Amino acid sequence: MKKIFLDMDGTLARFNVRNALQRFENERGFFANLLAYKGIENINEMIKNGNVYIISASPNIYADLDKKTWLQKYLPNLQNKNIIFCRIGENKAKIIEKQLNIKVDETCYLLDDYTKNLTEWETVGGVGIKRITKCADNSTKKWTGLELKDLCKLSEILA
């Protein structure tokens, strides 16, 4: 059975790095107030099958709490046990293996807007999918794997 791991900021939540880096480390409520991308309701439906996880990098415990608030608002079907926060710069595949005791392999998909995370994921055997948005494109062509522009089409990629 396929397992789907979803990044949050810039992937599900509208996060414009250009204007946010100075604010998000200390501003309480920053993450909780982000808007969701179109198609978030499709992700909420996918969650019902139980094999969807959030793996999100976060600067501190306050940001973790903000992100949980956001997830409760936009993805109410998501169970707490399927939410994993790591610190910025940590390898998401290693966190999944350590915290969930899941070996990342070809049945594990990561949807993320950050190429470094996708590359690390694929290095251990998982499948990466680059989230393409106005803020996170692939114009540098550093990512050569799967890409997704429309959240509504994620289930098609995974079929």
KOLNUDREN-89179 format. One record per residue (C-alpha): z, y, x. Coordinates in steps of 0.5 Angstrom, whole numbers, plus 500, padded with zeros to 3 digits. Example, Ala and Ser with C-alpha at 12.3 -4.5 7.8 and 13.67 -1.06 7.14 Angstrom:
<recs>
516491525
514498527
</recs>
This chain:
<recs>
500500500
498507503
504512504
502519504
506524508
505532506
506538510
509544506
507550509
500552509
498545506
502546499
505552499
501559501
504561508
500566511
503565519
500572521
505576516
511571516
513569523
518575524
521573517
522566516
527564521
532568518
530571511
534567506
529566500
523566504
520559503
523559496
519564494
512562497
507561492
503554491
496552492
492550486
492543485
500542486
500539479
496533482
500532487
506532483
503527479
501523485
509523487
510518481
508512484
513513489
509513496
509520497
513524502
514531504
515532512
516539513
518543520
523548519
527553523
534552520
539549515
538555511
530554511
531547509
535549503
529554501
524549502
528544497
528550492
521550492
520543492
524542486
520548482
513545484
514538485
520536480
518528481
519528488
526524490
530527495
530521499
522522500
524529503
524530510
525536514
524536522
525542527
519546529
515543534
518536533
513530533
513528525
511521526
517520531
521523525
518518520
520512524
527514526
529517519
525513514
524506519
517507517
512505523
506510522
500506522
493506518
497505512
500512513
496519512
499526514
496532510
497538515
494544516
496544524
492540528
497538533
501535528
495531526
493529533
500526534
500522528
493519530
496518537
501513534
496509529
496514523
491517519
490525519
487529514
486537516
488542510
483547510
485554507
483561509
489561514
488554517
481553518
477548523
473554526
475551533
472544531
479542535
480537529
474532528
477527523
478528515
479535512
481537505
480544502
482542495
488539493
485536487
481531491
486528495
487522491
479521492
480521499
486516499
482511494
</recs>
